[in-house]
Amino acid sequence: MTDVQFMVLVTVACSVVAAVAGFFLVRLARRVSLQLALLTSTLIPVAGVVAALAVNVHEMFLSAHDAQVVWLVLGTATALEILLALALGRMVAQELILVADGARQLAEISTHPGASTPAPAPETAELALLMSELEATRERLVAARAAEQQAQDARRQVIGFVSHDLVSPLSGIRAATDGLRDGAFPDPRTALDGITAAVDRMSRMIKDLGELSRSDAPPRRAARGPVDMGEVLGTVLAHARPAAAERDVELDESVTGNVRVRGDRDELSRVLDNLVSNAIRSSGPGGRVLVGVTSEDGVARLSVRDTCGGIPDDELPHMFRAGFQGDRAGTAGLGLAFVDRVVDEHGGTVSVRSTAAGCDVEVHLPTADRTAERTADRTAG
């Protein structure tokens, strides 16, 4: 065997031994810390090189001076390699601590939703990508937590308003029945009319609650078809005119063209009924409510204008929040929340603006033709 063959064989043997030993050592080191595992992974190849050089130097019968030089260079390089491995391992470990802190914040969102702040991004590309995903998840969880808290607050507020609103009609019914029993009413029909009105009020409230309970459920896809909004408006106004006359409110309509949308006729009727009823209640004696239906550029526009005297700008964004009317008019305010829900399910939008005389509520819905075009485009795509 030549000297070259011997040195190659010794080097291969030392490298194999170092690799096998390193495999087991790294597995053990990972159980302690990543920094120790990185240090071990760095030193294993160095150990293989040192072992191969040691055997080759010993077998080459170098002079004492030459051997000392080799060992000095090898020892210095090994020491520097260890220090470098420690420094690099610490850098990586610190970045992993940032990732761990980001993951820990996800667990703390449920108990301390406002305490978490974005963590610094690591410089390592893979860790930076992971941290970016954790941060995006954290933001989604914070938003979901805030929305959940807002929904819980709204539910509690609605329950409080409904409980308060039920007291008045129930008290009226109790007073009417006591009066009928005692013969206090010369004309019993007066008491019966009051009882009927109270029952109707509670029925509307319960129906609104049932519709509003769908807000936490996936949108309901009822059987839908073409709906003539002019006909719907005529039906709604026919039912609303007695209430308007009783409150001395003028109720007018304006329908331009044949406006047809695709949707649930009953739900759209309730949308208009809620808006018109709310406008009548808000307008004082001598007031006026104008309801209009028109279409333009594939959009059906339903407008309800009243003379309620206007609404403060800071209240406008909350008009369609459940319970808002409880602050404004002492009622549960479920109807407008239902309006917002139904309009959204029909692919439309609802908005409100305050004018000098009162409020202007507008509902925009895609016309039946435009809805059909969208469906055809999705099918073709």
URVENFEN-V699038 format. One line per field, one symbol per residue. phi: phi as a letter, one per 30 degrees, with the letter a starting at -180 (. if undefined). burial: # if it has 16 or more other C-alpha atoms within 10 Angstrom, else .. Layout:
phi=???
burial=???
This chain:
phi=.dddddddddddddddddddddeddddddddcadddddddddddddddddddddddddddhdddddddddddddddddddddddddddddddddddddddddddddddddcbdcddbeddddddedddddddddddddddddddddddddddddddddedddedddddddddddddddddddidcecedddddddddddddddddddddddddddccdedcddbadbddddddddddddddeddddchcdcbbbcciccbbcacddddddddddddddddddddeidbbccbbabahibdccbbcbbdjjbeedcedcecdejddddcbicdidddddeedddddcicbbbbbccddabbcbccbdddddddddddddddd
burial=......#..##..##..##..#...#..#....####################..##.............#..#...#..##..##..##.##.##.##..##.##..#...#..#....##....##.###.##..##.##..#.....#..#..##..##..##..#..##..##..#..........#..##..##..#..#..##.##..............####.##..##..##..#..#####...#...#######.###################.#########..##############....#..########....#############..#.###.###..############.##..........
